[in-house]
Amino acid sequence: MITGHCQLNKHLFILSITDSPLCRVCMEADETPTHVLLRCRGVAEQRAAYLGSPASLPEALGDLGGLLSLWSELGWLE
Ligand SMILES: [Zn+2]
């Protein structure tokens, strides 16, 4: 019983994290496409590797292959 209760709490905790509008990488700003693709410092390395340095959101979104690779790298496609 006690173990089950703890697992439920843990589950709820994870759910509440997922529901947060904050960026799950840096937790410094809302997780919007603009933030993640242009501004987030938490994914800067991966972003540079797959997308280079997009100057605008349309430019970043134009590289669908790079985008999918980045999302996959971050584990966000699962
Ligand atoms: Zn971020």
N, CA, C, O and the ligand as a Tripos MOL2 file, in Angstrom:
@<TRIPOS>MOLECULE
protein
  313   311    79     0     0
PROTEIN
NO_CHARGES

@<TRIPOS>ATOM
      1 N           0.8270   -1.2090    0.0000 N.3       1 MET1
      2 CA          0.0000    0.0000    0.0000 C.3       1 MET1
      3 C           0.8610    1.2580    0.0000 C.2       1 MET1
      4 O           0.6440    2.1830   -0.7840 O.2       1 MET1
      5 N           1.8360    1.2690    0.8940 N.am      2 ILE2
      6 CA          2.6830    2.4590    1.0090 C.3       2 ILE2
      7 C           3.4470    2.6950   -0.2960 C.2       2 ILE2
      8 O           3.5610    3.8230   -0.7760 O.2       2 ILE2
      9 N           3.9670    1.5970   -0.8540 N.am      3 THR3
     10 CA          4.7280    1.7280   -2.1050 C.3       3 THR3
     11 C           3.8510    2.2900   -3.2110 C.2       3 THR3
     12 O           4.2600    3.1780   -3.9580 O.2       3 THR3
     13 N           2.6060    1.7470   -3.3040 N.am      4 GLY4
     14 CA          1.6950    2.2170   -4.3340 C.3       4 GLY4
     15 C           1.4010    3.6930   -4.1730 C.2       4 GLY4
     16 O           1.3250    4.4260   -5.1590 O.2       4 GLY4
     17 N           1.2390    4.1220   -2.9690 N.am      5 HIS5
     18 CA          0.9370    5.5230   -2.7060 C.3       5 HIS5
     19 C           2.0820    6.4180   -3.1800 C.2       5 HIS5
     20 O           1.8620    7.4630   -3.7930 O.2       5 HIS5
     21 N           3.2930    5.9910   -2.8850 N.am      6 CYS6
     22 CA          4.4510    6.7820   -3.2970 C.3       6 CYS6
     23 C           4.5420    6.8660   -4.8090 C.2       6 CYS6
     24 O           4.8680    7.9150   -5.3630 O.2       6 CYS6
     25 N           4.2540    5.7550   -5.4720 N.am      7 GLN7
     26 CA          4.3330    5.7470   -6.9280 C.3       7 GLN7
     27 C           3.3000    6.6910   -7.5250 C.2       7 GLN7
     28 O           3.5590    7.3720   -8.5180 O.2       7 GLN7
     29 N           2.1170    6.7190   -6.8970 N.am      8 LEU8
     30 CA          1.0800    7.6090   -7.3960 C.3       8 LEU8
     31 C           1.5400    9.0640   -7.2550 C.2       8 LEU8
     32 O           1.3800    9.8650   -8.1760 O.2       8 LEU8
     33 N           2.1010    9.3880   -6.1170 N.am      9 ASN9
     34 CA          2.5950   10.7500   -5.9090 C.3       9 ASN9
     35 C           3.6530   11.1180   -6.9360 C.2       9 ASN9
     36 O           3.6740   12.2260   -7.4730 O.2       9 ASN9
     37 N           4.5320   10.1530   -7.1920 N.am     10 LYS10
     38 CA          5.5930   10.4090   -8.1540 C.3      10 LYS10
     39 C           4.9920   10.6550   -9.5270 C.2      10 LYS10
     40 O           5.4270   11.5380  -10.2670 O.2      10 LYS10
     41 N           3.9810    9.8570   -9.8510 N.am     11 HIS11
     42 CA          3.3210    9.9900  -11.1360 C.3      11 HIS11
     43 C           2.6850   11.3720  -11.2660 C.2      11 HIS11
     44 O           2.8210   12.0310  -12.2960 O.2      11 HIS11
     45 N           1.9970   11.7990  -10.2260 N.am     12 LEU12
     46 CA          1.3380   13.1070  -10.2430 C.3      12 LEU12
     47 C           2.3680   14.2150  -10.3730 C.2      12 LEU12
     48 O           2.1470   15.2170  -11.0530 O.2      12 LEU12
     49 N           3.4890   14.0160   -9.7110 N.am     13 PHE13
     50 CA          4.5490   15.0150   -9.7700 C.3      13 PHE13
     51 C           5.0510   15.1660  -11.2080 C.2      13 PHE13
     52 O           5.2310   16.2800  -11.6990 O.2      13 PHE13
     53 N           5.2720   14.0380  -11.8700 N.am     14 ILE14
     54 CA          5.7420   14.0640  -13.2560 C.3      14 ILE14
     55 C           4.7060   14.7260  -14.1490 C.2      14 ILE14
     56 O           5.0480   15.5090  -15.0350 O.2      14 ILE14
     57 N           3.4210   14.4050  -13.9100 N.am     15 LEU15
     58 CA          2.3510   15.0000  -14.7100 C.3      15 LEU15
     59 C           2.3380   16.5140  -14.5570 C.2      15 LEU15
     60 O           2.1670   17.2440  -15.5340 O.2      15 LEU15
     61 N           2.5190   16.9790  -13.3310 N.am     16 SER16
     62 CA          2.4580   18.4150  -13.0970 C.3      16 SER16
     63 C           3.6360   19.1120  -13.7740 C.2      16 SER16
     64 O           3.5070   20.2500  -14.2250 O.2      16 SER16
     65 N           4.7660   18.4450  -13.8460 N.am     17 ILE17
     66 CA          5.9250   19.0090  -14.5500 C.3      17 ILE17
     67 C           5.6040   19.1280  -16.0390 C.2      17 ILE17
     68 O           5.8890   20.1420  -16.6760 O.2      17 ILE17
     69 N           5.0030   18.0640  -16.5750 N.am     18 THR18
     70 CA          4.6940   18.0370  -18.0000 C.3      18 THR18
     71 C           3.6740   19.1090  -18.3620 C.2      18 THR18
     72 O           3.7270   19.6790  -19.4520 O.2      18 THR18
     73 N           2.7520   19.3830  -17.4550 N.am     19 ASP19
     74 CA          1.7170   20.3680  -17.7310 C.3      19 ASP19
     75 C           2.2330   21.7970  -17.6530 C.2      19 ASP19
     76 O           1.5700   22.7260  -18.1140 O.2      19 ASP19
     77 N           3.3980   21.9740  -17.0810 N.am     20 SER20
     78 CA          3.9310   23.3210  -16.9450 C.3      20 SER20
     79 C           4.1920   23.9390  -18.3120 C.2      20 SER20
     80 O           4.7150   23.2780  -19.2100 O.2      20 SER20
     81 N           3.8270   25.2010  -18.4660 N.am     21 PRO21
     82 CA          4.0850   25.8700  -19.7470 C.3      21 PRO21
     83 C           5.5680   26.2360  -19.8970 C.2      21 PRO21
     84 O           6.0210   26.6200  -20.9750 O.2      21 PRO21
     85 N           6.3090   26.1070  -18.7920 N.am     22 LEU22
     86 CA          7.7220   26.4760  -18.8650 C.3      22 LEU22
     87 C           8.5110   25.4950  -19.7000 C.2      22 LEU22
     88 O           8.2000   24.3040  -19.7440 O.2      22 LEU22
     89 N           9.5260   25.9990  -20.3570 N.am     23 CYS23
     90 CA         10.4020   25.1670  -21.1620 C.3      23 CYS23
     91 C          10.9750   24.0510  -20.2990 C.2      23 CYS23
     92 O          11.5530   24.3010  -19.2410 O.2      23 CYS23
     93 N          10.8080   22.8110  -20.7660 N.am     24 ARG24
     94 CA         11.2580   21.6750  -19.9530 C.3      24 ARG24
     95 C          12.7710   21.5490  -19.9470 C.2      24 ARG24
     96 O          13.3240   20.7930  -19.1490 O.2      24 ARG24
     97 N          13.4360   22.2630  -20.8080 N.am     25 VAL25
     98 CA         14.8940   22.1850  -20.8640 C.3      25 VAL25
     99 C          15.5410   23.1690  -19.8890 C.2      25 VAL25
    100 O          16.3680   22.7790  -19.0650 O.2      25 VAL25
    101 N          15.1650   24.4330  -19.9850 N.am     26 CYS26
    102 CA         15.8290   25.4470  -19.1600 C.3      26 CYS26
    103 C          14.9380   25.9830  -18.0440 C.2      26 CYS26
    104 O          15.4440   26.5740  -17.0900 O.2      26 CYS26
    105 N          13.6120   25.7900  -18.1420 N.am     27 MET27
    106 CA         12.6570   26.2660  -17.1380 C.3      27 MET27
    107 C          12.7490   27.7750  -16.9160 C.2      27 MET27
    108 O          12.4060   28.2780  -15.8460 O.2      27 MET27
    109 N          13.2120   28.4800  -17.9320 N.am     28 GLU28
    110 CA         13.3800   29.9350  -17.7750 C.3      28 GLU28
    111 C          12.3230   30.7380  -18.5150 C.2      28 GLU28
    112 O          12.1390   31.9260  -18.2500 O.2      28 GLU28
    113 N          11.6290   30.0880  -19.4430 N.am     29 ALA29
    114 CA         10.6220   30.7970  -20.2330 C.3      29 ALA29
    115 C           9.5810   29.8090  -20.7040 C.2      29 ALA29
    116 O           9.7700   28.5980  -20.5860 O.2      29 ALA29
    117 N           8.4740   30.3200  -21.2420 N.am     30 ASP30
    118 CA          7.4400   29.4430  -21.7760 C.3      30 ASP30
    119 C           8.0010   28.6300  -22.9350 C.2      30 ASP30
    120 O           8.8090   29.1060  -23.7330 O.2      30 ASP30
    121 N           7.5380   27.3790  -22.9930 N.am     31 GLU31
    122 CA          8.0360   26.5030  -24.0430 C.3      31 GLU31
    123 C           7.2420   26.7430  -25.3200 C.2      31 GLU31
    124 O           6.2900   26.0210  -25.6150 O.2      31 GLU31
    125 N           7.6310   27.7350  -26.0570 N.am     32 THR32
    126 CA          7.0170   28.0410  -27.3460 C.3      32 THR32
    127 C           8.0090   27.6640  -28.4270 C.2      32 THR32
    128 O           9.2070   27.5570  -28.1690 O.2      32 THR32
    129 N           7.4990   27.4560  -29.6690 N.am     33 PRO33
    130 CA          8.4380   27.1540  -30.7680 C.3      33 PRO33
    131 C           9.5210   28.2230  -30.8980 C.2      33 PRO33
    132 O          10.6890   27.9130  -31.1320 O.2      33 PRO33
    133 N           9.1160   29.4900  -30.7420 N.am     34 THR34
    134 CA         10.0880   30.5750  -30.8550 C.3      34 THR34
    135 C          11.1840   30.4370  -29.8060 C.2      34 THR34
    136 O          12.3690   30.6000  -30.0960 O.2      34 THR34
    137 N          10.7650   30.1340  -28.5850 N.am     35 HIS35
    138 CA         11.7610   30.0000  -27.5250 C.3      35 HIS35
    139 C          12.7280   28.8580  -27.8030 C.2      35 HIS35
    140 O          13.9460   29.0270  -27.7610 O.2      35 HIS35
    141 N          12.1570   27.6910  -28.0860 N.am     36 VAL36
    142 CA         13.0010   26.5120  -28.2550 C.3      36 VAL36
    143 C          13.9010   26.6190  -29.4840 C.2      36 VAL36
    144 O          15.0740   26.2500  -29.4410 O.2      36 VAL36
    145 N          13.3400   27.1260  -30.5740 N.am     37 LEU37
    146 CA         14.0840   27.1190  -31.8330 C.3      37 LEU37
    147 C          15.0350   28.2990  -31.9890 C.2      37 LEU37
    148 O          15.9880   28.2350  -32.7650 O.2      37 LEU37
    149 N          14.7750   29.3780  -31.2510 N.am     38 LEU38
    150 CA         15.6080   30.5680  -31.4470 C.3      38 LEU38
    151 C          16.3380   31.0220  -30.1890 C.2      38 LEU38
    152 O          17.4340   31.5770  -30.2750 O.2      38 LEU38
    153 N          15.7420   30.7900  -29.0220 N.am     39 ARG39
    154 CA         16.2780   31.4540  -27.8340 C.3      39 ARG39
    155 C          16.7880   30.5450  -26.7280 C.2      39 ARG39
    156 O          17.6850   30.9270  -25.9770 O.2      39 ARG39
    157 N          16.2230   29.3380  -26.6200 N.am     40 CYS40
    158 CA         16.5510   28.5050  -25.4630 C.3      40 CYS40
    159 C          18.0500   28.2120  -25.3940 C.2      40 CYS40
    160 O          18.6540   27.7200  -26.3470 O.2      40 CYS40
    161 N          18.6290   28.5320  -24.2350 N.am     41 ARG41
    162 CA         20.0540   28.2750  -24.0640 C.3      41 ARG41
    163 C          20.3110   26.8080  -23.7540 C.2      41 ARG41
    164 O          21.4100   26.2960  -23.9650 O.2      41 ARG41
    165 N          19.2700   26.1410  -23.2470 N.am     42 GLY42
    166 CA         19.4140   24.7420  -22.8600 C.3      42 GLY42
    167 C          19.6270   23.8090  -24.0440 C.2      42 GLY42
    168 O          20.2450   22.7530  -23.9060 O.2      42 GLY42
    169 N          19.1130   24.2020  -25.2100 N.am     43 VAL43
    170 CA         19.2630   23.3320  -26.3810 C.3      43 VAL43
    171 C          20.1930   23.9640  -27.4140 C.2      43 VAL43
    172 O          20.2510   23.5100  -28.5570 O.2      43 VAL43
    173 N          20.9110   24.9960  -27.0220 N.am     44 ALA44
    174 CA         21.7540   25.7580  -27.9550 C.3      44 ALA44
    175 C          22.6960   24.8410  -28.7380 C.2      44 ALA44
    176 O          22.8680   24.9950  -29.9470 O.2      44 ALA44
    177 N          23.2930   23.8990  -28.0370 N.am     45 GLU45
    178 CA         24.2650   23.0100  -28.6760 C.3      45 GLU45
    179 C          23.6010   22.1370  -29.7410 C.2      45 GLU45
    180 O          24.0700   22.0450  -30.8750 O.2      45 GLU45
    181 N          22.4920   21.4940  -29.3420 N.am     46 GLN46
    182 CA         21.7800   20.6240  -30.2810 C.3      46 GLN46
    183 C          21.1860   21.4400  -31.4240 C.2      46 GLN46
    184 O          21.2010   21.0100  -32.5770 O.2      46 GLN46
    185 N          20.6600   22.6300  -31.0920 N.am     47 ARG47
    186 CA         20.0540   23.4710  -32.1160 C.3      47 ARG47
    187 C          21.0890   23.8570  -33.1770 C.2      47 ARG47
    188 O          20.8130   23.8140  -34.3760 O.2      47 ARG47
    189 N          22.2690   24.2310  -32.7180 N.am     48 ALA48
    190 CA         23.3330   24.6210  -33.6370 C.3      48 ALA48
    191 C          23.7370   23.4410  -34.5090 C.2      48 ALA48
    192 O          24.0440   23.6070  -35.6900 O.2      48 ALA48
    193 N          23.7360   22.2560  -33.9260 N.am     49 ALA49
    194 CA         24.1600   21.0710  -34.6590 C.3      49 ALA49
    195 C          23.1760   20.7240  -35.7760 C.2      49 ALA49
    196 O          23.5860   20.3180  -36.8630 O.2      49 ALA49
    197 N          21.8720   20.8850  -35.5080 N.am     50 TYR50
    198 CA         20.8690   20.4400  -36.4780 C.3      50 TYR50
    199 C          20.2900   21.5580  -37.3180 C.2      50 TYR50
    200 O          19.9100   21.3360  -38.4680 O.2      50 TYR50
    201 N          20.2150   22.7590  -36.7630 N.am     51 LEU51
    202 CA         19.5610   23.8510  -37.4880 C.3      51 LEU51
    203 C          20.5010   25.0030  -37.8190 C.2      51 LEU51
    204 O          20.1260   25.9070  -38.5650 O.2      51 LEU51
    205 N          21.6990   24.9860  -37.2830 N.am     52 GLY52
    206 CA         22.5840   26.1270  -37.4590 C.3      52 GLY52
    207 C          22.1060   27.2510  -36.5590 C.2      52 GLY52
    208 O          21.7610   27.0110  -35.4020 O.2      52 GLY52
    209 N          22.0810   28.4560  -37.0630 N.am     53 SER53
    210 CA         21.5980   29.5910  -36.2860 C.3      53 SER53
    211 C          20.4670   30.2840  -37.0280 C.2      53 SER53
    212 O          20.6800   31.3210  -37.6570 O.2      53 SER53
    213 N          19.2700   29.7220  -36.9620 N.am     54 PRO54
    214 CA         18.1410   30.3430  -37.6720 C.3      54 PRO54
    215 C          17.8750   31.7460  -37.1370 C.2      54 PRO54
    216 O          17.8900   31.9740  -35.9270 O.2      54 PRO54
    217 N          17.6300   32.6870  -38.0540 N.am     55 ALA55
    218 CA         17.4030   34.0730  -37.6610 C.3      55 ALA55
    219 C          15.9420   34.3250  -37.3200 C.2      55 ALA55
    220 O          15.6110   35.2880  -36.6280 O.2      55 ALA55
    221 N          15.0770   33.4530  -37.8100 N.am     56 SER56
    222 CA         13.6510   33.6490  -37.5690 C.3      56 SER56
    223 C          12.9630   32.2980  -37.4720 C.2      56 SER56
    224 O          13.5150   31.2680  -37.8610 O.2      56 SER56
    225 N          11.7520   32.3250  -36.9470 N.am     57 LEU57
    226 CA         11.0020   31.0860  -36.7920 C.3      57 LEU57
    227 C          10.7100   30.4190  -38.1430 C.2      57 LEU57
    228 O          10.9120   29.2120  -38.2720 O.2      57 LEU57
    229 N          10.2390   31.1700  -39.1600 N.am     58 PRO58
    230 CA         10.0010   30.5400  -40.4700 C.3      58 PRO58
    231 C          11.2560   29.8660  -41.0220 C.2      58 PRO58
    232 O          11.1790   28.8100  -41.6510 O.2      58 PRO58
    233 N          12.4080   30.4850  -40.7810 N.am     59 GLU59
    234 CA         13.6520   29.8940  -41.2640 C.3      59 GLU59
    235 C          13.9090   28.5580  -40.5600 C.2      59 GLU59
    236 O          14.2770   27.5730  -41.2000 O.2      59 GLU59
    237 N          13.7150   28.5320  -39.2550 N.am     60 ALA60
    238 CA         13.9200   27.3040  -38.4880 C.3      60 ALA60
    239 C          12.9200   26.2340  -38.9100 C.2      60 ALA60
    240 O          13.2690   25.0620  -39.0540 O.2      60 ALA60
    241 N          11.6610   26.6580  -39.1090 N.am     61 LEU61
    242 CA         10.6130   25.7040  -39.4720 C.3      61 LEU61
    243 C          10.7750   25.2190  -40.9050 C.2      61 LEU61
    244 O          10.2190   24.1880  -41.2830 O.2      61 LEU61
    245 N          11.5400   25.9650  -41.7060 N.am     62 GLY62
    246 CA         11.7540   25.5740  -43.0880 C.3      62 GLY62
    247 C          12.6380   24.3470  -43.2150 C.2      62 GLY62
    248 O          12.6060   23.6460  -44.2270 O.2      62 GLY62
    249 N          13.4230   24.0950  -42.1850 N.am     63 ASP63
    250 CA         14.3240   22.9440  -42.2050 C.3      63 ASP63
    251 C          13.6800   21.7850  -41.4550 C.2      63 ASP63
    252 O          14.0250   21.4900  -40.3110 O.2      63 ASP63
    253 N          12.7450   21.1440  -42.1230 N.am     64 LEU64
    254 CA         11.9690   20.1090  -41.4440 C.3      64 LEU64
    255 C          12.8440   18.9340  -41.0060 C.2      64 LEU64
    256 O          12.6620   18.3800  -39.9220 O.2      64 LEU64
    257 N          13.7960   18.5640  -41.8650 N.am     65 GLY65
    258 CA         14.6650   17.4460  -41.5180 C.3      65 GLY65
    259 C          15.4730   17.7390  -40.2640 C.2      65 GLY65
    260 O          15.5770   16.9030  -39.3670 O.2      65 GLY65
    261 N          16.0520   18.9560  -40.2140 N.am     66 GLY66
    262 CA         16.8310   19.3530  -39.0520 C.3      66 GLY66
    263 C          15.9720   19.4360  -37.8190 C.2      66 GLY66
    264 O          16.3900   19.0760  -36.7180 O.2      66 GLY66
    265 N          14.7490   19.9230  -38.0250 N.am     67 LEU67
    266 CA         13.7980   20.0710  -36.9260 C.3      67 LEU67
    267 C          13.4780   18.7170  -36.2900 C.2      67 LEU67
    268 O          13.4970   18.5610  -35.0690 O.2      67 LEU67
    269 N          13.1870   17.7560  -37.1490 N.am     68 LEU68
    270 CA         12.8390   16.4250  -36.6550 C.3      68 LEU68
    271 C          14.0290   15.7770  -35.9560 C.2      68 LEU68
    272 O          13.8750   15.0870  -34.9480 O.2      68 LEU68
    273 N          15.2170   16.0120  -36.5060 N.am     69 SER69
    274 CA         16.4120   15.4530  -35.8770 C.3      69 SER69
    275 C          16.6250   16.0550  -34.5010 C.2      69 SER69
    276 O          16.9870   15.3610  -33.5510 O.2      69 SER69
    277 N          16.3930   17.3700  -34.4080 N.am     70 LEU70
    278 CA         16.5440   18.0600  -33.1270 C.3      70 LEU70
    279 C          15.5280   17.5390  -32.1170 C.2      70 LEU70
    280 O          15.8720   17.2330  -30.9760 O.2      70 LEU70
    281 N          14.2730   17.4440  -32.5500 N.am     71 TRP71
    282 CA         13.2150   16.9530  -31.6580 C.3      71 TRP71
    283 C          13.5470   15.5310  -31.1800 C.2      71 TRP71
    284 O          13.3890   15.1920  -30.0070 O.2      71 TRP71
    285 N          14.0100   14.7240  -32.1290 N.am     72 SER72
    286 CA         14.3410   13.3410  -31.8090 C.3      72 SER72
    287 C          15.4910   13.2910  -30.8010 C.2      72 SER72
    288 O          15.4640   12.5150  -29.8460 O.2      72 SER72
    289 N          16.4960   14.1320  -31.0320 N.am     73 GLU73
    290 CA         17.6600   14.1910  -30.1410 C.3      73 GLU73
    291 C          17.2330   14.5530  -28.7190 C.2      73 GLU73
    292 O          17.7660   14.0270  -27.7420 O.2      73 GLU73
    293 N          16.2640   15.4580  -28.6240 N.am     74 LEU74
    294 CA         15.8040   15.9070  -27.3170 C.3      74 LEU74
    295 C          14.8380   14.8990  -26.6800 C.2      74 LEU74
    296 O          14.4800   15.0160  -25.5080 O.2      74 LEU74
    297 N          14.4260   13.9080  -27.4810 N.am     75 GLY75
    298 CA         13.5010   12.9110  -26.9470 C.3      75 GLY75
    299 C          12.0650   13.3920  -26.9030 C.2      75 GLY75
    300 O          11.2550   12.8430  -26.1570 O.2      75 GLY75
    301 N          11.7370   14.3970  -27.6820 N.am     76 TRP76
    302 CA         10.3980   14.9760  -27.6470 C.3      76 TRP76
    303 C           9.4440   14.3270  -28.6320 C.2      76 TRP76
    304 O           8.2650   14.6750  -28.6870 O.2      76 TRP76
    305 N           9.9550   13.3820  -29.4080 N.am     77 LEU77
    306 CA          9.0790   12.7290  -30.3820 C.3      77 LEU77
    307 C           8.3960   11.5150  -29.7800 C.2      77 LEU77
    308 O           7.5190   10.9230  -30.4080 O.2      77 LEU77
    309 N           8.7890   11.1340  -28.5640 N.am     78 GLU78
    310 CA          8.2380    9.9240  -27.9860 C.3      78 GLU78
    311 C           6.9260   10.1950  -27.2740 C.2      78 GLU78
    312 O           6.3200    9.2750  -26.7240 O.2      78 GLU78
    313 ZN         14.3280   26.7390  -22.7850 Zn       79 ZN79
@<TRIPOS>BOND
     1     1     2 1
     2     2     3 1
     3     3     4 2
     4     3     5 am
     5     5     6 1
     6     6     7 1
     7     7     8 2
     8     7     9 am
     9     9    10 1
    10    10    11 1
    11    11    12 2
    12    11    13 am
    13    13    14 1
    14    14    15 1
    15    15    16 2
    16    15    17 am
    17    17    18 1
    18    18    19 1
    19    19    20 2
    20    19    21 am
    21    21    22 1
    22    22    23 1
    23    23    24 2
    24    23    25 am
    25    25    26 1
    26    26    27 1
    27    27    28 2
    28    27    29 am
    29    29    30 1
    30    30    31 1
    31    31    32 2
    32    31    33 am
    33    33    34 1
    34    34    35 1
    35    35    36 2
    36    35    37 am
    37    37    38 1
    38    38    39 1
    39    39    40 2
    40    39    41 am
    41    41    42 1
    42    42    43 1
    43    43    44 2
    44    43    45 am
    45    45    46 1
    46    46    47 1
    47    47    48 2
    48    47    49 am
    49    49    50 1
    50    50    51 1
    51    51    52 2
    52    51    53 am
    53    53    54 1
    54    54    55 1
    55    55    56 2
    56    55    57 am
    57    57    58 1
    58    58    59 1
    59    59    60 2
    60    59    61 am
    61    61    62 1
    62    62    63 1
    63    63    64 2
    64    63    65 am
    65    65    66 1
    66    66    67 1
    67    67    68 2
    68    67    69 am
    69    69    70 1
    70    70    71 1
    71    71    72 2
    72    71    73 am
    73    73    74 1
    74    74    75 1
    75    75    76 2
    76    75    77 am
    77    77    78 1
    78    78    79 1
    79    79    80 2
    80    79    81 am
    81    81    82 1
    82    82    83 1
    83    83    84 2
    84    83    85 am
    85    85    86 1
    86    86    87 1
    87    87    88 2
    88    87    89 am
    89    89    90 1
    90    90    91 1
    91    91    92 2
    92    91    93 am
    93    93    94 1
    94    94    95 1
    95    95    96 2
    96    95    97 am
    97    97    98 1
    98    98    99 1
    99    99   100 2
   100    99   101 am
   101   101   102 1
   102   102   103 1
   103   103   104 2
   104   103   105 am
   105   105   106 1
   106   106   107 1
   107   107   108 2
   108   107   109 am
   109   109   110 1
   110   110   111 1
   111   111   112 2
   112   111   113 am
   113   113   114 1
   114   114   115 1
   115   115   116 2
   116   115   117 am
   117   117   118 1
   118   118   119 1
   119   119   120 2
   120   119   121 am
   121   121   122 1
   122   122   123 1
   123   123   124 2
   124   123   125 am
   125   125   126 1
   126   126   127 1
   127   127   128 2
   128   127   129 am
   129   129   130 1
   130   130   131 1
   131   131   132 2
   132   131   133 am
   133   133   134 1
   134   134   135 1
   135   135   136 2
   136   135   137 am
   137   137   138 1
   138   138   139 1
   139   139   140 2
   140   139   141 am
   141   141   142 1
   142   142   143 1
   143   143   144 2
   144   143   145 am
   145   145   146 1
   146   146   147 1
   147   147   148 2
   148   147   149 am
   149   149   150 1
   150   150   151 1
   151   151   152 2
   152   151   153 am
   153   153   154 1
   154   154   155 1
   155   155   156 2
   156   155   157 am
   157   157   158 1
   158   158   159 1
   159   159   160 2
   160   159   161 am
   161   161   162 1
   162   162   163 1
   163   163   164 2
   164   163   165 am
   165   165   166 1
   166   166   167 1
   167   167   168 2
   168   167   169 am
   169   169   170 1
   170   170   171 1
   171   171   172 2
   172   171   173 am
   173   173   174 1
   174   174   175 1
   175   175   176 2
   176   175   177 am
   177   177   178 1
   178   178   179 1
   179   179   180 2
   180   179   181 am
   181   181   182 1
   182   182   183 1
   183   183   184 2
   184   183   185 am
   185   185   186 1
   186   186   187 1
   187   187   188 2
   188   187   189 am
   189   189   190 1
   190   190   191 1
   191   191   192 2
   192   191   193 am
   193   193   194 1
   194   194   195 1
   195   195   196 2
   196   195   197 am
   197   197   198 1
   198   198   199 1
   199   199   200 2
   200   199   201 am
   201   201   202 1
   202   202   203 1
   203   203   204 2
   204   203   205 am
   205   205   206 1
   206   206   207 1
   207   207   208 2
   208   207   209 am
   209   209   210 1
   210   210   211 1
   211   211   212 2
   212   211   213 am
   213   213   214 1
   214   214   215 1
   215   215   216 2
   216   215   217 am
   217   217   218 1
   218   218   219 1
   219   219   220 2
   220   219   221 am
   221   221   222 1
   222   222   223 1
   223   223   224 2
   224   223   225 am
   225   225   226 1
   226   226   227 1
   227   227   228 2
   228   227   229 am
   229   229   230 1
   230   230   231 1
   231   231   232 2
   232   231   233 am
   233   233   234 1
   234   234   235 1
   235   235   236 2
   236   235   237 am
   237   237   238 1
   238   238   239 1
   239   239   240 2
   240   239   241 am
   241   241   242 1
   242   242   243 1
   243   243   244 2
   244   243   245 am
   245   245   246 1
   246   246   247 1
   247   247   248 2
   248   247   249 am
   249   249   250 1
   250   250   251 1
   251   251   252 2
   252   251   253 am
   253   253   254 1
   254   254   255 1
   255   255   256 2
   256   255   257 am
   257   257   258 1
   258   258   259 1
   259   259   260 2
   260   259   261 am
   261   261   262 1
   262   262   263 1
   263   263   264 2
   264   263   265 am
   265   265   266 1
   266   266   267 1
   267   267   268 2
   268   267   269 am
   269   269   270 1
   270   270   271 1
   271   271   272 2
   272   271   273 am
   273   273   274 1
   274   274   275 1
   275   275   276 2
   276   275   277 am
   277   277   278 1
   278   278   279 1
   279   279   280 2
   280   279   281 am
   281   281   282 1
   282   282   283 1
   283   283   284 2
   284   283   285 am
   285   285   286 1
   286   286   287 1
   287   287   288 2
   288   287   289 am
   289   289   290 1
   290   290   291 1
   291   291   292 2
   292   291   293 am
   293   293   294 1
   294   294   295 1
   295   295   296 2
   296   295   297 am
   297   297   298 1
   298   298   299 1
   299   299   300 2
   300   299   301 am
   301   301   302 1
   302   302   303 1
   303   303   304 2
   304   303   305 am
   305   305   306 1
   306   306   307 1
   307   307   308 2
   308   307   309 am
   309   309   310 1
   310   310   311 1
   311   311   312 2
@<TRIPOS>SUBSTRUCTURE
     1 MET1         2 RESIDUE 1 A MET
     2 ILE2         6 RESIDUE 1 A ILE
     3 THR3        10 RESIDUE 1 A THR
     4 GLY4        14 RESIDUE 1 A GLY
     5 HIS5        18 RESIDUE 1 A HIS
     6 CYS6        22 RESIDUE 1 A CYS
     7 GLN7        26 RESIDUE 1 A GLN
     8 LEU8        30 RESIDUE 1 A LEU
     9 ASN9        34 RESIDUE 1 A ASN
    10 LYS10       38 RESIDUE 1 A LYS
    11 HIS11       42 RESIDUE 1 A HIS
    12 LEU12       46 RESIDUE 1 A LEU
    13 PHE13       50 RESIDUE 1 A PHE
    14 ILE14       54 RESIDUE 1 A ILE
    15 LEU15       58 RESIDUE 1 A LEU
    16 SER16       62 RESIDUE 1 A SER
    17 ILE17       66 RESIDUE 1 A ILE
    18 THR18       70 RESIDUE 1 A THR
    19 ASP19       74 RESIDUE 1 A ASP
    20 SER20       78 RESIDUE 1 A SER
    21 PRO21       82 RESIDUE 1 A PRO
    22 LEU22       86 RESIDUE 1 A LEU
    23 CYS23       90 RESIDUE 1 A CYS
    24 ARG24       94 RESIDUE 1 A ARG
    25 VAL25       98 RESIDUE 1 A VAL
    26 CYS26      102 RESIDUE 1 A CYS
    27 MET27      106 RESIDUE 1 A MET
    28 GLU28      110 RESIDUE 1 A GLU
    29 ALA29      114 RESIDUE 1 A ALA
    30 ASP30      118 RESIDUE 1 A ASP
    31 GLU31      122 RESIDUE 1 A GLU
    32 THR32      126 RESIDUE 1 A THR
    33 PRO33      130 RESIDUE 1 A PRO
    34 THR34      134 RESIDUE 1 A THR
    35 HIS35      138 RESIDUE 1 A HIS
    36 VAL36      142 RESIDUE 1 A VAL
    37 LEU37      146 RESIDUE 1 A LEU
    38 LEU38      150 RESIDUE 1 A LEU
    39 ARG39      154 RESIDUE 1 A ARG
    40 CYS40      158 RESIDUE 1 A CYS
    41 ARG41      162 RESIDUE 1 A ARG
    42 GLY42      166 RESIDUE 1 A GLY
    43 VAL43      170 RESIDUE 1 A VAL
    44 ALA44      174 RESIDUE 1 A ALA
    45 GLU45      178 RESIDUE 1 A GLU
    46 GLN46      182 RESIDUE 1 A GLN
    47 ARG47      186 RESIDUE 1 A ARG
    48 ALA48      190 RESIDUE 1 A ALA
    49 ALA49      194 RESIDUE 1 A ALA
    50 TYR50      198 RESIDUE 1 A TYR
    51 LEU51      202 RESIDUE 1 A LEU
    52 GLY52      206 RESIDUE 1 A GLY
    53 SER53      210 RESIDUE 1 A SER
    54 PRO54      214 RESIDUE 1 A PRO
    55 ALA55      218 RESIDUE 1 A ALA
    56 SER56      222 RESIDUE 1 A SER
    57 LEU57      226 RESIDUE 1 A LEU
    58 PRO58      230 RESIDUE 1 A PRO
    59 GLU59      234 RESIDUE 1 A GLU
    60 ALA60      238 RESIDUE 1 A ALA
    61 LEU61      242 RESIDUE 1 A LEU
    62 GLY62      246 RESIDUE 1 A GLY
    63 ASP63      250 RESIDUE 1 A ASP
    64 LEU64      254 RESIDUE 1 A LEU
    65 GLY65      258 RESIDUE 1 A GLY
    66 GLY66      262 RESIDUE 1 A GLY
    67 LEU67      266 RESIDUE 1 A LEU
    68 LEU68      270 RESIDUE 1 A LEU
    69 SER69      274 RESIDUE 1 A SER
    70 LEU70      278 RESIDUE 1 A LEU
    71 TRP71      282 RESIDUE 1 A TRP
    72 SER72      286 RESIDUE 1 A SER
    73 GLU73      290 RESIDUE 1 A GLU
    74 LEU74      294 RESIDUE 1 A LEU
    75 GLY75      298 RESIDUE 1 A GLY
    76 TRP76      302 RESIDUE 1 A TRP
    77 LEU77      306 RESIDUE 1 A LEU
    78 GLU78      310 RESIDUE 1 A GLU
    79 ZN79       313 GROUP 0 **** ****
